[in-house]
Structure formats: C-alpha cells, structure tokens
Amino acid sequence: MRVRLRPAHTPEDLARIYEVPHDSEKWADHRERVDHTVDMIDKEIGPVLRAADLSCGNGNILRRITADEKVYGDLAPGYPI
C-alpha cells in the first residue's frame, strides 16, 4: 500500500520546480552521491552499450560513465524523455 506523505505537486508546481535542470554541483551530499554512483558503475558494471537516466537533473552521471548511447530524461525542458 502506498501512503502519500505530502500533497502531490500540481502541473504548475512541476513546471516551476523543473523550469531548469537541477545543478547537483551546488550540494556536497549530491556531489558525493554522484561520485559514488559513477564509481560503482565503473567498478561493478564497466562500459555499456546503452545507459538511461530518467531523472538526470544536469546529467552528471551519464556524462561521466562510458556508454555508446546515453538517454537523458527529466521533467526539465530540453530532454527527449
């Protein structure tokens, strides 16, 4: 069972929140999460043919991994998904 802990965002809220891609460089904890994710991908998976990040913010993770094809997705404008 899913229990919502806060009200859902309206379409207008989402347009305002995701007006531009989030910049993970602003927050130390976010930079650490990105670094850890990239390290884990490099060590455990290595290069891949395709990779997708459907909540990519500014795309730091995909830019830093080795993949022949990269699909960036986010609610912010400018992403194909």
MOHU-V954751 format. One record per backbone hydrogen bond with DSSP energy under -1.0 kcal/mol. CO is the residue of the C=O (numbers start at 1). NH is the residue of the N-H. Records with the same first field share a line. If there is no record, write none. Layout:
CO=NH, NH
This chain:
10=14
11=15
12=16
13=17
14=18
16=19
23=26
27=31
28=32
29=33
30=34
31=35
32=36
33=37
34=38
35=39
36=40
37=41
38=42
39=43
40=44
41=45, 46
48=68
49=69
51=71
53=73
56=59
59=63
60=64
66=48
69=51
71=53
73=56
